[in-house]
Amino acid sequence: MFDGYFMPRNRCLICGVKYEREEGYFLGGCALNLVGRIFFGFGLAIDLLFKSGVCELDLIWQEVIAVALAVAFPLILFPFSQVV
């Protein structure tokens, strides 16, 4: 379904059917990506803070880790959310 990690194909490689993207096509993927980011990202952040030594770090480093997770999860989940 994808040419690269972020580039969707216009046609199926096997049968050649053109992928018709209707109005609102990306809304479901965006919503799924948002929900996944909230649950997985927040869950992982809570897990890191309470079950590892991250809670002993300075507050600035805890914030850096939280921002890194908030940026990484949408990028990782993008192609999967678009396919579903």
N, C-alpha and C positions, 0 to 999 in steps of 0.2 A: 504494500500500500504506500510505502514511502520510498523516495529516491535517495534521500539522505536522512539524517535524523529529524530534520525539521521540514523537509520538502515533500509534500504529498505528490504522488504521481497523478497524471491526467487520465491514464488508461491502464487497464489490467495487463500485466505482462503475458499472461497465459491466453486469455480469450480476446483481448483487445477492446473490451467494453469500456466506453468512456464513463468516467466517474462524474455524475451530475451532482453538483453541490447546490442544494436549494437554499433559499433564503433562511437564515437561522441555523445553518448547518453546524456552525462552530459553537452554538450556545450550549448544547449538551456536553461537548468536550470541555468547554470552559467551566461549566458547573461541576462536572466530575473531577476536573483537575483541582478546583477550589476545595471541594469536599475532601478529596484525597490529601491535599496539602494540609488542610486543617487537622484532620484526624491523625495522619501519619506523622506529619511534622510536629504537631503539638505533643502527640504521644511520645515521640522520640525525644523531644526536648525535655519533657517531664521525666522520662526514664533516665536521661543523661544527668539531669540535675539531682535526682534523688537516689539513684542506684550506682552512681559512679563518683569519682573524685572531682567532677566538674563543679559541684556546689562549693568546694573549697577555694576555687579560683576567684580572682577579683571580679567585680561586677562587670567591668568593661569586657573581659574575656568571655563571660557568660553571654553578654549581649552580642558579641562577635559571632559566637557559635550559633545563637538563635537566628541571627540575620543570615548567616551562611546556610542554615537549614531552610529558611524561608525562601531563599533564592534558588537553592539546589533542587528542592522537591518539584516545583513546577517544570523545571527544565528536564528532569528525569522522567516525569510522568506524562509529558506532552504527547509523544506519539501514541502511547497506550490509551490515553483519554480520547484522542481523536478517532481511533479505530473503533472503540466501544460506542 
